[in-house]
Amino acid sequence: MFLLLPALIGWEPPKLVFTPSLELRSRLSSSLERGSVAQRARLGLQAQRLGVGGKVALQVVRGWVQAPGTVEVEGSYIPQLAEGWVSWQGQLSDNIELQATVGRQALSVHEGRILGEDDFSMEAQFFDALRLQLELAPLHVEYLNARRFGEPGGNPLGIGVNLLRVGAGADTPTLLWLADVLWVVDGRQSSQLSSTLGFYGKVEFRRLRARAEGYLQRREEVPVARLFAVQAGWVFGENEGLVLSTGMEVASGESALSSAWRPVLGDSHHFWGRVGAFSAATDYEAGGLTDLWIDLSTQPLPSLRATLTGHHFGRNQGPAYGWELDGSLDWAFSPQVALGAGGGYLLGDPGEPSQALGWVQLDAAF
């Protein structure tokens, strides 16, 4: 009788929902120095029941690199862990919500400036992290401890990267705004302990888009490093069919390598051009880096998007680096398959090398 009671009153027990995933990526890229072909395959399974979820995904990456006089095969046939996490989400009260996630997971903070997925790279090793998110609308609090295993010079069993972010925001049909402050302590390399304090603000009001952020970074026995950025944009037409943006970014740097701004866990190319001439502190140590840029993004069809970005890279002291033009085109010709192409060219000022990069990429997700 008691076994029949749930059915008689129309109650059903929570179901365990499984979601399999299959992702394939193939890319052909070429630069002035060399060309390469790479493939990536991921196979995953995600489960969800009530507020508890988890995912495990394995990936295999293979690449063929054209070196002078030979072709080198890179990668491994042994599957690697791409994602492996478990999460819990629950309501502590009517306006307080807590979410906890632990394991290897894709993370992003401040649009990838401080902490980004870097999923554009074929290897795309995500972060092993504990992440706690507390929503007390309109306030939010976030703490995470993240690290990457196998990182050169890193200590995976150390204190890792600790991030605390506190702020507020709201999202309405006519206004989106977000403002927060964060504090990051990077202890992956005990000999180079660093602390980063910063603020971030973003607003979208009708057709206006704007963002401002600034960070101070302190390492032992070196001057404080700085990074500041502002951006403003305007939307033309309906459904963001055409967006024009411009901005400026300034990253500090001195003659000593250790005093230049360094990305914490983010992708240093996320805002500084596709060619990637500024991947390390040594590339912008002489007085720092200034990037003045303008971006045009258009989506003439729901399945087609194109972007064109022009950069002028200068040093805060001394001669400039040069001009860079980046472009990309993405075509989602089916719900599961998309084709992308793009590239960039850096025209170096006198005394600076020019660089070029082009790529074609096919993505499939099921």
C-alpha positions as CSV (number, residue, x, y, z in Angstrom):
1,M,0.0,0.0,0.0
2,F,2.8,2.4,0.9
3,L,4.6,1.6,-2.3
4,L,1.5,2.7,-4.3
5,L,1.0,5.9,-2.3
6,P,3.3,8.1,-4.5
7,A,1.6,7.0,-7.7
8,L,-1.9,7.6,-6.2
9,I,-1.1,11.2,-5.2
10,G,0.7,11.9,-8.5
11,W,4.2,12.3,-7.0
12,E,7.2,11.0,-8.9
13,P,10.7,10.5,-7.5
14,P,13.5,12.8,-8.9
15,K,15.0,11.3,-12.0
16,L,18.7,10.9,-12.7
17,V,19.3,12.6,-16.0
18,F,22.4,11.6,-18.2
19,T,23.7,13.8,-21.0
20,P,26.4,12.3,-23.2
21,S,28.6,14.6,-25.3
22,L,30.9,14.2,-28.2
23,E,33.1,17.0,-29.5
24,L,35.5,17.0,-32.5
25,R,37.8,19.8,-33.6
26,S,40.1,20.0,-36.6
27,R,42.4,23.0,-37.3
28,L,44.8,24.0,-40.0
29,S,47.0,26.9,-39.0
30,S,50.0,28.6,-40.6
31,S,52.4,31.4,-39.7
32,L,55.5,32.9,-41.2
33,E,57.6,30.3,-39.4
34,R,55.6,27.1,-39.8
35,G,52.3,25.4,-40.3
36,S,50.4,22.7,-38.4
37,V,47.4,20.4,-38.5
38,A,45.8,19.3,-35.3
39,Q,42.7,17.3,-34.2
40,R,41.0,17.1,-30.9
41,A,38.3,14.6,-29.8
42,R,36.4,14.7,-26.5
43,L,33.9,12.2,-25.1
44,G,32.0,13.0,-22.0
45,L,29.1,12.1,-19.8
46,Q,27.2,14.5,-17.5
47,A,24.7,13.5,-14.8
48,Q,22.2,15.5,-12.9
49,R,19.7,14.7,-10.1
50,L,18.1,17.4,-8.0
51,G,20.8,19.9,-7.2
52,V,23.7,17.5,-7.6
53,G,25.6,17.1,-10.9
54,G,28.8,15.9,-12.3
55,K,30.7,15.4,-15.5
56,V,33.7,13.4,-16.8
57,A,35.1,14.1,-20.2
58,L,38.3,12.6,-21.8
59,Q,40.2,14.1,-24.7
60,V,42.9,13.1,-27.2
61,V,44.9,15.7,-29.1
62,R,47.1,15.0,-32.0
63,G,49.1,17.5,-34.0
64,W,51.4,17.5,-37.0
65,V,53.8,20.4,-37.1
66,Q,55.8,21.4,-40.2
67,A,59.4,22.0,-39.1
68,P,62.2,22.8,-41.6
69,G,62.9,19.6,-43.5
70,T,60.6,17.3,-41.5
71,V,57.1,16.8,-40.1
72,E,56.9,16.3,-36.3
73,V,54.0,14.4,-34.7
74,E,53.0,15.8,-31.3
75,G,50.5,14.7,-28.7
76,S,49.5,11.3,-27.4
77,Y,47.1,8.5,-28.2
78,I,46.5,8.1,-24.4
79,P,43.3,9.9,-23.4
80,Q,43.7,12.8,-20.9
81,L,41.2,14.2,-18.5
82,A,39.6,17.3,-20.0
83,E,36.9,17.7,-17.3
84,G,36.0,15.9,-14.2
85,W,33.9,17.6,-11.6
86,V,31.0,17.3,-9.2
87,S,28.7,20.2,-8.1
88,W,25.9,21.0,-5.7
89,Q,23.5,23.8,-5.9
90,G,20.8,24.7,-3.3
91,Q,18.7,27.4,-1.8
92,L,19.7,28.4,1.7
93,S,16.8,30.8,2.0
94,D,14.4,32.7,-0.3
95,N,17.2,35.0,-1.6
96,I,20.4,33.1,-0.8
97,E,21.7,30.5,-3.2
98,L,25.0,28.5,-2.8
99,Q,26.8,26.5,-5.5
100,A,29.9,24.5,-4.9
101,T,32.0,22.8,-7.6
102,V,35.1,20.7,-7.2
103,G,37.3,19.1,-9.8
104,R,38.8,19.9,-13.2
105,Q,36.4,22.5,-14.7
106,A,36.1,25.4,-17.2
107,L,36.4,28.7,-15.3
108,S,36.2,32.3,-16.4
109,V,36.5,35.5,-14.3
110,H,36.3,39.0,-15.8
111,E,35.8,37.8,-19.3
112,G,39.0,35.8,-19.2
113,R,41.3,38.7,-18.1
114,I,42.1,37.2,-14.7
115,L,41.0,33.6,-15.2
116,G,40.0,32.2,-18.6
117,E,39.3,28.9,-20.1
118,D,41.8,29.3,-23.0
119,D,39.7,26.8,-24.9
120,F,40.9,28.1,-28.2
121,S,44.1,26.1,-27.7
122,M,43.8,22.5,-28.7
123,E,45.3,21.2,-25.5
124,A,42.9,23.4,-23.5
125,Q,43.8,22.1,-20.0
126,F,41.2,23.4,-17.7
127,F,41.7,24.2,-14.0
128,D,41.6,21.8,-11.1
129,A,39.7,23.9,-8.6
130,L,37.3,24.3,-5.7
131,R,34.8,27.0,-6.5
132,L,32.2,28.4,-4.1
133,Q,29.5,30.9,-5.4
134,L,27.1,32.6,-3.0
135,E,24.3,34.7,-4.5
136,L,22.6,37.2,-2.1
137,A,20.8,39.2,-4.8
138,P,21.9,41.7,-5.8
139,L,25.2,40.8,-4.0
140,H,27.5,37.9,-5.0
141,V,30.5,36.4,-3.4
142,E,32.9,33.9,-5.0
143,Y,35.9,32.0,-3.7
144,L,38.0,29.6,-5.6
145,N,41.3,27.8,-5.3
146,A,42.7,26.8,-8.7
147,R,45.8,25.2,-10.1
148,R,47.1,23.4,-13.2
149,F,48.9,20.1,-12.8
150,G,52.0,19.6,-14.8
151,E,52.6,23.4,-15.1
152,P,56.3,24.2,-15.6
153,G,57.8,25.5,-12.3
154,G,54.4,25.1,-10.5
155,N,53.8,23.2,-7.3
156,P,50.4,21.4,-7.6
157,L,50.4,20.5,-3.9
158,G,51.1,24.1,-2.8
159,I,48.5,26.7,-1.9
160,G,47.7,27.3,-5.6
161,V,45.8,30.4,-6.7
162,N,43.3,31.8,-4.2
163,L,40.7,34.2,-5.5
164,L,38.0,36.2,-3.6
165,R,35.5,38.2,-5.5
166,V,32.8,40.4,-4.0
167,G,30.3,42.6,-5.9
168,A,26.8,43.3,-7.0
169,G,24.9,43.4,-10.3
170,A,21.5,43.2,-12.0
171,D,20.2,42.1,-15.3
172,T,16.9,43.6,-16.6
173,P,15.5,43.9,-20.2
174,T,16.9,47.4,-20.5
175,L,19.9,47.5,-18.1
176,L,22.7,45.1,-17.2
177,W,25.3,46.2,-14.8
178,L,28.0,44.5,-12.8
179,A,30.7,45.9,-10.4
180,D,33.0,44.0,-8.1
181,V,36.4,43.9,-6.5
182,L,38.7,40.9,-6.3
183,W,41.9,39.8,-4.5
184,V,44.1,37.1,-5.9
185,V,47.0,35.4,-4.2
186,D,49.1,33.3,-6.5
187,G,51.3,30.7,-4.7
188,R,51.9,28.2,-7.4
189,Q,55.6,29.1,-7.3
190,S,56.7,29.7,-3.7
191,S,59.7,31.8,-4.8
192,Q,57.4,34.2,-6.7
193,L,54.4,34.7,-4.5
194,S,52.2,37.5,-5.9
195,S,49.1,39.3,-4.8
196,T,46.7,41.1,-7.3
197,L,44.0,43.5,-6.2
198,G,41.6,44.9,-8.7
199,F,38.2,46.2,-9.7
200,Y,35.9,45.5,-12.6
201,G,32.8,47.3,-13.9
202,K,30.5,46.6,-16.8
203,V,27.3,48.2,-18.0
204,E,24.9,47.6,-21.0
205,F,22.2,50.2,-21.3
206,R,20.0,50.1,-24.4
207,R,22.6,50.4,-27.2
208,L,25.5,51.4,-25.1
209,R,28.2,48.9,-24.0
210,A,31.0,49.9,-21.6
211,R,33.7,48.3,-19.4
212,A,36.4,49.5,-17.1
213,E,38.9,47.6,-15.0
214,G,42.1,48.1,-13.1
215,Y,44.6,45.9,-11.2
216,L,47.6,46.3,-9.0
217,Q,50.0,43.4,-8.7
218,R,52.6,43.0,-6.0
219,R,55.5,40.5,-6.0
220,E,58.2,40.3,-3.4
221,E,61.0,42.9,-3.6
222,V,59.8,44.4,-7.0
223,P,57.8,47.5,-7.9
224,V,54.0,47.2,-8.1
225,A,52.8,46.3,-11.6
226,R,49.6,47.8,-13.1
227,L,47.0,47.1,-15.7
228,F,44.2,49.4,-16.7
229,A,41.6,49.1,-19.4
230,V,38.6,50.9,-20.7
231,Q,36.1,50.0,-23.5
232,A,33.1,51.7,-25.0
233,G,30.8,50.4,-27.8
234,W,27.5,51.1,-29.6
235,V,25.0,48.6,-31.1
236,F,23.5,49.4,-34.4
237,G,20.4,47.7,-35.7
238,E,18.3,45.0,-34.0
239,N,19.6,41.8,-32.3
240,E,23.2,43.3,-32.1
241,G,23.6,42.9,-35.9
242,L,26.4,45.5,-35.9
243,V,28.6,46.4,-32.9
244,L,31.3,49.1,-33.0
245,S,33.7,49.2,-30.0
246,T,36.9,51.0,-29.1
247,G,39.2,50.9,-26.1
248,M,42.6,51.3,-24.6
249,E,44.7,49.0,-22.4
250,V,47.9,49.9,-20.5
251,A,50.1,47.2,-18.9
252,S,53.1,48.3,-16.9
253,G,56.7,47.0,-17.4
254,E,60.2,48.0,-16.3
255,S,63.7,47.0,-17.3
256,A,63.6,44.2,-14.8
257,L,61.5,41.3,-16.0
258,S,59.9,40.6,-12.7
259,S,58.3,44.0,-12.4
260,A,56.1,43.7,-15.6
261,W,52.4,42.9,-15.4
262,R,51.8,39.1,-15.6
263,P,48.6,37.3,-16.3
264,V,47.4,35.4,-13.2
265,L,45.6,32.4,-14.8
266,G,44.0,34.1,-17.8
267,D,44.9,34.0,-21.5
268,S,47.2,36.9,-22.1
269,H,46.1,37.0,-25.8
270,H,42.4,37.5,-24.9
271,F,42.6,41.2,-25.3
272,W,46.0,41.8,-27.0
273,G,45.5,40.5,-30.5
274,R,45.3,37.2,-32.2
275,V,48.9,37.0,-33.4
276,G,50.1,36.7,-29.8
277,A,53.3,38.7,-29.9
278,F,52.9,39.6,-26.2
279,S,52.7,36.1,-24.7
280,A,55.4,36.7,-22.1
281,A,56.7,39.5,-19.9
282,T,59.9,39.8,-22.0
283,D,57.8,41.0,-24.9
284,Y,56.6,44.2,-23.2
285,E,59.2,44.8,-20.5
286,A,60.6,48.1,-21.8
287,G,58.3,50.6,-20.1
288,G,55.2,48.5,-20.5
289,L,52.6,47.9,-23.3
290,T,49.8,50.2,-24.6
291,D,47.1,48.8,-26.9
292,L,44.8,51.2,-28.7
293,W,42.1,49.2,-30.6
294,I,38.9,49.4,-32.5
295,D,36.6,46.5,-33.2
296,L,33.7,45.9,-35.6
297,S,31.5,42.9,-35.1
298,T,28.6,42.0,-37.4
299,Q,26.0,39.2,-37.6
300,P,24.1,39.5,-40.9
301,L,22.5,36.1,-40.4
302,P,21.8,34.1,-37.2
303,S,24.3,31.5,-38.3
304,L,27.0,33.9,-39.5
305,R,29.3,36.3,-37.5
306,A,32.3,38.3,-38.6
307,T,34.8,40.4,-36.6
308,L,37.5,42.8,-37.6
309,T,39.9,44.4,-35.1
310,G,42.7,46.9,-35.5
311,H,45.4,47.4,-32.9
312,H,48.2,49.8,-32.4
313,F,50.7,48.4,-29.9
314,G,53.1,50.9,-28.3
315,R,55.6,50.9,-25.5
316,N,55.0,53.2,-22.6
317,Q,58.6,54.3,-23.1
318,G,60.5,54.2,-26.4
319,P,59.4,53.3,-29.9
320,A,56.2,51.5,-30.7
321,Y,55.8,47.8,-31.7
322,G,53.5,48.4,-34.7
323,W,50.0,47.8,-36.1
324,E,48.0,44.6,-36.1
325,L,44.9,43.7,-38.0
326,D,42.8,40.7,-36.9
327,G,39.8,39.1,-38.5
328,S,37.5,36.1,-38.1
329,L,34.5,34.5,-39.7
330,D,32.3,31.9,-38.1
331,W,29.6,30.0,-39.9
332,A,27.3,27.6,-38.0
333,F,25.8,25.8,-41.0
334,S,24.0,23.3,-38.7
335,P,23.1,23.1,-35.0
336,Q,25.9,20.6,-34.5
337,V,28.7,21.8,-36.9
338,A,30.4,25.1,-37.3
339,L,33.2,26.3,-39.6
340,G,35.6,29.1,-38.6
341,A,38.4,31.0,-40.3
342,G,40.6,33.9,-39.3
343,G,44.0,35.3,-38.8
344,G,46.1,38.3,-38.0
345,Y,49.0,40.3,-39.3
346,L,51.4,42.4,-37.1
347,L,53.2,45.1,-39.1
348,G,56.2,45.9,-37.0
349,D,57.6,49.4,-36.8
350,P,61.2,49.8,-37.9
351,G,63.4,47.5,-36.0
352,E,60.5,45.3,-34.9
353,P,59.7,41.9,-36.7
354,S,56.4,41.4,-38.5
355,Q,54.3,38.4,-37.7
356,A,51.4,36.6,-39.4
357,L,49.0,33.8,-38.4
358,G,46.1,32.3,-40.2
359,W,43.8,29.4,-39.3
360,V,40.7,27.3,-40.5
361,Q,38.8,25.3,-37.9
362,L,35.9,22.8,-38.0
363,D,34.0,22.2,-34.8
364,A,31.3,19.5,-34.2
365,A,29.4,18.9,-31.0
366,F,26.7,16.3,-30.3
